[in-house]
Amino acid sequence: MPIVTVQVTREGTTPDRSSVTAEEKARIIAGVSQVMLDVLNKPLESTYVVIEEIDLDNWGWGGLPTAEYRRILADKPSAG
């Protein structure tokens, strides 16, 4: 029985939201379960999907907190 953990930042996909919606979570669960069926032939009913929402300030990359890193990327002039 596969157990797949998906981590996402706790932020919405639009400015007025602060988390992933129940509908989006359901779509993630369905999609990940389908991948496990397609790739590993694991039945849908034997796949568990865990979604963890992590506060944005608990993520980082490039040596910076995520929000700061995104601000730097947004301030860079685009190439071309």
DRENLO-558623 format. One record per atom (N, C-alpha, C, CB): residue number from 1; chain; atom name; x, z, y. Coordinates in steps of 0.05 Angstrom, whole numbers, plus 5000, padded with zeros to 4 digits. Glycine has a CB too. Example, Ala and Ser with C-alpha at 12.3 -4.5 7.8 and 13.67 -1.06 7.14 Angstrom:
2
{1, 'A', 'N', {5264, 5156, 4886}}
{1, 'A', 'CA', {5246, 5156, 4910}}
{1, 'A', 'C', {5264, 5156, 4934}}
{1, 'A', 'CB', {5226, 5181, 4911}}
{2, 'A', 'N', {5257, 5142, 4955}}
{2, 'A', 'CA', {5273, 5143, 4979}}
{2, 'A', 'C', {5258, 5157, 5001}}
{2, 'A', 'CB', {5282, 5114, 4988}}
***
This chain:
80
{1, 'A', 'N', {5017, 5000, 4977}}
{1, 'A', 'CA', {5000, 5000, 5000}}
{1, 'A', 'C', {5018, 5000, 5025}}
{1, 'A', 'CB', {4981, 5024, 5000}}
{2, 'A', 'N', {5016, 4979, 5041}}
{2, 'A', 'CA', {5032, 4978, 5065}}
{2, 'A', 'C', {5020, 4995, 5087}}
{2, 'A', 'CB', {5036, 4950, 5075}}
{3, 'A', 'N', {5037, 5008, 5103}}
{3, 'A', 'CA', {5029, 5022, 5127}}
{3, 'A', 'C', {5045, 5010, 5149}}
{3, 'A', 'CB', {5034, 5054, 5125}}
{4, 'A', 'N', {5032, 4999, 5169}}
{4, 'A', 'CA', {5045, 4985, 5191}}
{4, 'A', 'C', {5039, 5001, 5216}}
{4, 'A', 'CB', {5036, 4955, 5194}}
{5, 'A', 'N', {5060, 5008, 5231}}
{5, 'A', 'CA', {5057, 5022, 5256}}
{5, 'A', 'C', {5062, 5003, 5279}}
{5, 'A', 'CB', {5075, 5047, 5258}}
{6, 'A', 'N', {5043, 5001, 5298}}
{6, 'A', 'CA', {5046, 4985, 5322}}
{6, 'A', 'C', {5047, 5003, 5346}}
{6, 'A', 'CB', {5022, 4964, 5324}}
{7, 'A', 'N', {5069, 5001, 5362}}
{7, 'A', 'CA', {5071, 5017, 5385}}
{7, 'A', 'C', {5067, 5000, 5410}}
{7, 'A', 'CB', {5099, 5031, 5387}}
{8, 'A', 'N', {5050, 5010, 5428}}
{8, 'A', 'CA', {5045, 4996, 5453}}
{8, 'A', 'C', {5046, 5016, 5476}}
{8, 'A', 'CB', {5017, 4981, 5453}}
{9, 'A', 'N', {5053, 5006, 5499}}
{9, 'A', 'CA', {5053, 5024, 5522}}
{9, 'A', 'C', {5024, 5030, 5530}}
{9, 'A', 'CB', {5069, 5012, 5546}}
{10, 'A', 'N', {5020, 5054, 5539}}
{10, 'A', 'CA', {4993, 5062, 5548}}
{10, 'A', 'C', {4988, 5052, 5576}}
{10, 'A', 'CB', {4989, 5093, 5547}}
{11, 'A', 'N', {4980, 5027, 5577}}
{11, 'A', 'CA', {4974, 5013, 5602}}
{11, 'A', 'C', {4953, 4992, 5595}}
{11, 'A', 'CB', {4999, 5001, 5616}}
{12, 'A', 'N', {4937, 4985, 5614}}
{12, 'A', 'CA', {4917, 4965, 5609}}
{12, 'A', 'C', {4927, 4937, 5614}}
{12, 'A', 'CB', {4892, 4971, 5625}}
{13, 'A', 'N', {4911, 4918, 5607}}
{13, 'A', 'CA', {4918, 4890, 5611}}
{13, 'A', 'C', {4909, 4881, 5639}}
{13, 'A', 'CB', {4907, 4873, 5589}}
{14, 'A', 'N', {4894, 4898, 5653}}
{14, 'A', 'CA', {4886, 4892, 5680}}
{14, 'A', 'C', {4891, 4917, 5697}}
{14, 'A', 'CB', {4856, 4883, 5682}}
{15, 'A', 'N', {4894, 4915, 5723}}
{15, 'A', 'CA', {4901, 4938, 5740}}
{15, 'A', 'C', {4881, 4961, 5739}}
{15, 'A', 'CB', {4903, 4929, 5768}}
{16, 'A', 'N', {4856, 4956, 5732}}
{16, 'A', 'CA', {4836, 4977, 5731}}
{16, 'A', 'C', {4835, 4993, 5705}}
{16, 'A', 'CB', {4809, 4966, 5737}}
{17, 'A', 'N', {4852, 4986, 5686}}
{17, 'A', 'CA', {4852, 4999, 5660}}
{17, 'A', 'C', {4878, 5014, 5655}}
{17, 'A', 'CB', {4847, 4979, 5637}}
{18, 'A', 'N', {4877, 5035, 5639}}
{18, 'A', 'CA', {4901, 5051, 5634}}
{18, 'A', 'C', {4907, 5054, 5604}}
{18, 'A', 'CB', {4899, 5078, 5647}}
{19, 'A', 'N', {4894, 5038, 5588}}
{19, 'A', 'CA', {4899, 5039, 5559}}
{19, 'A', 'C', {4889, 5013, 5546}}
{19, 'A', 'CB', {4886, 5063, 5546}}
{20, 'A', 'N', {4896, 5010, 5521}}
{20, 'A', 'CA', {4887, 4988, 5505}}
{20, 'A', 'C', {4858, 4994, 5497}}
{20, 'A', 'CB', {4905, 4983, 5479}}
{21, 'A', 'N', {4840, 4974, 5498}}
{21, 'A', 'CA', {4812, 4980, 5492}}
{21, 'A', 'C', {4808, 4981, 5462}}
{21, 'A', 'CB', {4794, 4958, 5503}}
{22, 'A', 'N', {4786, 4993, 5454}}
{22, 'A', 'CA', {4778, 4994, 5426}}
{22, 'A', 'C', {4776, 4966, 5413}}
{22, 'A', 'CB', {4752, 5009, 5422}}
{23, 'A', 'N', {4766, 4947, 5429}}
{23, 'A', 'CA', {4764, 4920, 5419}}
{23, 'A', 'C', {4792, 4908, 5414}}
{23, 'A', 'CB', {4748, 4902, 5439}}
{24, 'A', 'N', {4810, 4912, 5433}}
{24, 'A', 'CA', {4838, 4902, 5429}}
{24, 'A', 'C', {4851, 4915, 5405}}
{24, 'A', 'CB', {4854, 4907, 5454}}
{25, 'A', 'N', {4847, 4941, 5401}}
{25, 'A', 'CA', {4858, 4955, 5378}}
{25, 'A', 'C', {4847, 4943, 5352}}
{25, 'A', 'CB', {4852, 4985, 5379}}
{26, 'A', 'N', {4820, 4938, 5352}}
{26, 'A', 'CA', {4808, 4926, 5328}}
{26, 'A', 'C', {4820, 4899, 5322}}
{26, 'A', 'CB', {4778, 4924, 5332}}
{27, 'A', 'N', {4826, 4883, 5343}}
{27, 'A', 'CA', {4838, 4857, 5339}}
{27, 'A', 'C', {4866, 4859, 5329}}
{27, 'A', 'CB', {4837, 4841, 5365}}
{28, 'A', 'N', {4881, 4879, 5339}}
{28, 'A', 'CA', {4909, 4884, 5329}}
{28, 'A', 'C', {4908, 4891, 5299}}
{28, 'A', 'CB', {4923, 4906, 5345}}
{29, 'A', 'N', {4890, 4909, 5292}}
{29, 'A', 'CA', {4887, 4918, 5264}}
{29, 'A', 'C', {4880, 4894, 5246}}
{29, 'A', 'CB', {4866, 4940, 5261}}
{30, 'A', 'N', {4861, 4878, 5255}}
{30, 'A', 'CA', {4853, 4854, 5239}}
{30, 'A', 'C', {4876, 4834, 5236}}
{30, 'A', 'CB', {4829, 4841, 5252}}
{31, 'A', 'N', {4890, 4829, 5258}}
{31, 'A', 'CA', {4912, 4810, 5257}}
{31, 'A', 'C', {4935, 4819, 5240}}
{31, 'A', 'CB', {4921, 4804, 5285}}
{32, 'A', 'N', {4943, 4844, 5243}}
{32, 'A', 'CA', {4966, 4854, 5227}}
{32, 'A', 'C', {4958, 4854, 5198}}
{32, 'A', 'CB', {4974, 4883, 5237}}
{33, 'A', 'N', {4934, 4863, 5192}}
{33, 'A', 'CA', {4925, 4863, 5164}}
{33, 'A', 'C', {4925, 4835, 5152}}
{33, 'A', 'CB', {4897, 4875, 5162}}
{34, 'A', 'N', {4917, 4815, 5168}}
{34, 'A', 'CA', {4916, 4788, 5159}}
{34, 'A', 'C', {4945, 4778, 5153}}
{34, 'A', 'CB', {4902, 4770, 5179}}
{35, 'A', 'N', {4964, 4785, 5171}}
{35, 'A', 'CA', {4992, 4777, 5166}}
{35, 'A', 'C', {5002, 4789, 5140}}
{35, 'A', 'CB', {5009, 4787, 5190}}
{36, 'A', 'N', {4996, 4814, 5134}}
{36, 'A', 'CA', {5004, 4826, 5109}}
{36, 'A', 'C', {4992, 4812, 5085}}
{36, 'A', 'CB', {4997, 4856, 5109}}
{37, 'A', 'N', {4968, 4803, 5088}}
{37, 'A', 'CA', {4955, 4787, 5066}}
{37, 'A', 'C', {4969, 4760, 5064}}
{37, 'A', 'CB', {4925, 4783, 5072}}
{38, 'A', 'N', {4973, 4746, 5086}}
{38, 'A', 'CA', {4984, 4719, 5085}}
{38, 'A', 'C', {5013, 4719, 5076}}
{38, 'A', 'CB', {4983, 4707, 5113}}
{39, 'A', 'N', {5029, 4739, 5085}}
{39, 'A', 'CA', {5058, 4739, 5079}}
{39, 'A', 'C', {5064, 4753, 5053}}
{39, 'A', 'CB', {5073, 4752, 5102}}
{40, 'A', 'N', {5052, 4776, 5048}}
{40, 'A', 'CA', {5059, 4792, 5025}}
{40, 'A', 'C', {5037, 4794, 5004}}
{40, 'A', 'CB', {5066, 4820, 5034}}
{41, 'A', 'N', {5016, 4779, 5008}}
{41, 'A', 'CA', {4993, 4779, 4990}}
{41, 'A', 'C', {4982, 4807, 4985}}
{41, 'A', 'CB', {5002, 4767, 4963}}
{42, 'A', 'N', {4982, 4824, 5006}}
{42, 'A', 'CA', {4971, 4851, 5005}}
{42, 'A', 'C', {4942, 4850, 5013}}
{42, 'A', 'CB', {4987, 4871, 5023}}
{43, 'A', 'N', {4924, 4859, 4996}}
{43, 'A', 'CA', {4895, 4859, 5003}}
{43, 'A', 'C', {4889, 4874, 5029}}
{43, 'A', 'CB', {4878, 4870, 4980}}
{44, 'A', 'N', {4870, 4864, 5043}}
{44, 'A', 'CA', {4862, 4877, 5068}}
{44, 'A', 'C', {4856, 4906, 5065}}
{44, 'A', 'CB', {4838, 4862, 5081}}
{45, 'A', 'N', {4842, 4913, 5043}}
{45, 'A', 'CA', {4833, 4940, 5039}}
{45, 'A', 'C', {4856, 4959, 5030}}
{45, 'A', 'CB', {4812, 4941, 5018}}
{46, 'A', 'N', {4880, 4948, 5026}}
{46, 'A', 'CA', {4902, 4966, 5019}}
{46, 'A', 'C', {4923, 4969, 5042}}
{46, 'A', 'CB', {4916, 4955, 4994}}
{47, 'A', 'N', {4917, 4956, 5064}}
{47, 'A', 'CA', {4935, 4957, 5087}}
{47, 'A', 'C', {4925, 4976, 5108}}
{47, 'A', 'CB', {4939, 4929, 5099}}
{48, 'A', 'N', {4942, 4995, 5116}}
{48, 'A', 'CA', {4936, 5014, 5137}}
{48, 'A', 'C', {4952, 5006, 5162}}
{48, 'A', 'CB', {4943, 5043, 5129}}
{49, 'A', 'N', {4938, 5006, 5185}}
{49, 'A', 'CA', {4951, 4999, 5210}}
{49, 'A', 'C', {4948, 5023, 5229}}
{49, 'A', 'CB', {4939, 4973, 5223}}
{50, 'A', 'N', {4970, 5033, 5239}}
{50, 'A', 'CA', {4970, 5056, 5258}}
{50, 'A', 'C', {4978, 5045, 5285}}
{50, 'A', 'CB', {4988, 5079, 5248}}
{51, 'A', 'N', {4962, 5050, 5305}}
{51, 'A', 'CA', {4969, 5042, 5332}}
{51, 'A', 'C', {4976, 5067, 5348}}
{51, 'A', 'CB', {4945, 5027, 5346}}
{52, 'A', 'N', {5000, 5067, 5359}}
{52, 'A', 'CA', {5010, 5089, 5376}}
{52, 'A', 'C', {5012, 5079, 5404}}
{52, 'A', 'CB', {5037, 5100, 5365}}
{53, 'A', 'N', {4998, 5093, 5422}}
{53, 'A', 'CA', {5000, 5086, 5451}}
{53, 'A', 'C', {5020, 5106, 5463}}
{53, 'A', 'CB', {4973, 5088, 5466}}
{54, 'A', 'N', {5041, 5096, 5475}}
{54, 'A', 'CA', {5062, 5112, 5487}}
{54, 'A', 'C', {5061, 5110, 5517}}
{54, 'A', 'CB', {5090, 5102, 5476}}
{55, 'A', 'N', {5062, 5133, 5530}}
{55, 'A', 'CA', {5062, 5133, 5560}}
{55, 'A', 'C', {5084, 5115, 5570}}
{55, 'A', 'CB', {5065, 5161, 5571}}
{56, 'A', 'N', {5078, 5100, 5590}}
{56, 'A', 'CA', {5097, 5080, 5601}}
{56, 'A', 'C', {5124, 5093, 5608}}
{56, 'A', 'CB', {5085, 5066, 5625}}
{57, 'A', 'N', {5123, 5118, 5619}}
{57, 'A', 'CA', {5149, 5130, 5627}}
{57, 'A', 'C', {5165, 5140, 5603}}
{57, 'A', 'CB', {5143, 5153, 5646}}
{58, 'A', 'N', {5155, 5137, 5579}}
{58, 'A', 'CA', {5170, 5144, 5555}}
{58, 'A', 'C', {5182, 5119, 5541}}
{58, 'A', 'CB', {5152, 5158, 5535}}
{59, 'A', 'N', {5182, 5097, 5555}}
{59, 'A', 'CA', {5194, 5072, 5545}}
{59, 'A', 'C', {5216, 5064, 5565}}
{59, 'A', 'CB', {5173, 5049, 5542}}
{60, 'A', 'N', {5235, 5049, 5555}}
{60, 'A', 'CA', {5255, 5038, 5573}}
{60, 'A', 'C', {5271, 5017, 5559}}
{60, 'A', 'CB', {5273, 5060, 5583}}
{61, 'A', 'N', {5284, 5000, 5574}}
{61, 'A', 'CA', {5303, 4981, 5563}}
{61, 'A', 'C', {5322, 4972, 5585}}
{61, 'A', 'CB', {5289, 4956, 5550}}
{62, 'A', 'N', {5344, 4961, 5578}}
{62, 'A', 'CA', {5363, 4953, 5598}}
{62, 'A', 'C', {5376, 4977, 5612}}
{62, 'A', 'CB', {5351, 4935, 5618}}
{63, 'A', 'N', {5374, 5000, 5599}}
{63, 'A', 'CA', {5385, 5025, 5611}}
{63, 'A', 'C', {5368, 5037, 5632}}
{63, 'A', 'CB', {5412, 5019, 5622}}
{64, 'A', 'N', {5343, 5028, 5635}}
{64, 'A', 'CA', {5325, 5037, 5656}}
{64, 'A', 'C', {5298, 5044, 5645}}
{64, 'A', 'CB', {5323, 5017, 5679}}
{65, 'A', 'N', {5283, 5061, 5659}}
{65, 'A', 'CA', {5255, 5064, 5651}}
{65, 'A', 'C', {5240, 5038, 5655}}
{65, 'A', 'CB', {5241, 5087, 5669}}
{66, 'A', 'N', {5220, 5033, 5638}}
{66, 'A', 'CA', {5207, 5007, 5638}}
{66, 'A', 'C', {5196, 4999, 5665}}
{66, 'A', 'CB', {5184, 5008, 5618}}
{67, 'A', 'N', {5182, 5017, 5679}}
{67, 'A', 'CA', {5171, 5009, 5705}}
{67, 'A', 'C', {5193, 5000, 5725}}
{67, 'A', 'CB', {5155, 5033, 5717}}
{68, 'A', 'N', {5215, 5015, 5725}}
{68, 'A', 'CA', {5237, 5007, 5743}}
{68, 'A', 'C', {5249, 4980, 5735}}
{68, 'A', 'CB', {5260, 5028, 5742}}
{69, 'A', 'N', {5253, 4975, 5709}}
{69, 'A', 'CA', {5264, 4950, 5699}}
{69, 'A', 'C', {5245, 4927, 5707}}
{69, 'A', 'CB', {5267, 4951, 5669}}
{70, 'A', 'N', {5219, 4931, 5704}}
{70, 'A', 'CA', {5200, 4910, 5712}}
{70, 'A', 'C', {5201, 4905, 5742}}
{70, 'A', 'CB', {5171, 4919, 5704}}
{71, 'A', 'N', {5204, 4926, 5758}}
{71, 'A', 'CA', {5206, 4921, 5787}}
{71, 'A', 'C', {5230, 4904, 5794}}
{71, 'A', 'CB', {5207, 4948, 5802}}
{72, 'A', 'N', {5252, 4910, 5781}}
{72, 'A', 'CA', {5277, 4894, 5786}}
{72, 'A', 'C', {5272, 4865, 5778}}
{72, 'A', 'CB', {5301, 4906, 5770}}
{73, 'A', 'N', {5260, 4861, 5755}}
{73, 'A', 'CA', {5254, 4833, 5746}}
{73, 'A', 'C', {5236, 4819, 5766}}
{73, 'A', 'CB', {5242, 4833, 5718}}
{74, 'A', 'N', {5216, 4833, 5776}}
{74, 'A', 'CA', {5197, 4821, 5794}}
{74, 'A', 'C', {5210, 4814, 5821}}
{74, 'A', 'CB', {5173, 4840, 5798}}
{75, 'A', 'N', {5230, 4830, 5829}}
{75, 'A', 'CA', {5243, 4825, 5855}}
{75, 'A', 'C', {5264, 4803, 5853}}
{75, 'A', 'CB', {5256, 4851, 5864}}
{76, 'A', 'N', {5273, 4795, 5829}}
{76, 'A', 'CA', {5293, 4774, 5827}}
{76, 'A', 'C', {5281, 4747, 5834}}
{76, 'A', 'CB', {5305, 4774, 5798}}
{77, 'A', 'N', {5296, 4732, 5849}}
{77, 'A', 'CA', {5286, 4705, 5855}}
{77, 'A', 'C', {5286, 4688, 5829}}
{77, 'A', 'CB', {5303, 4691, 5877}}
{78, 'A', 'N', {5266, 4672, 5826}}
{78, 'A', 'CA', {5264, 4656, 5802}}
{78, 'A', 'C', {5284, 4633, 5804}}
{78, 'A', 'CB', {5235, 4645, 5797}}
{79, 'A', 'N', {5295, 4626, 5780}}
{79, 'A', 'CA', {5314, 4603, 5779}}
{79, 'A', 'C', {5299, 4577, 5781}}
{79, 'A', 'CB', {5331, 4605, 5753}}
{80, 'A', 'N', {5310, 4558, 5795}}
{80, 'A', 'CA', {5298, 4532, 5796}}
{80, 'A', 'C', {5287, 4525, 5821}}
{80, 'A', 'CB', {5277, 4529, 5777}}
***
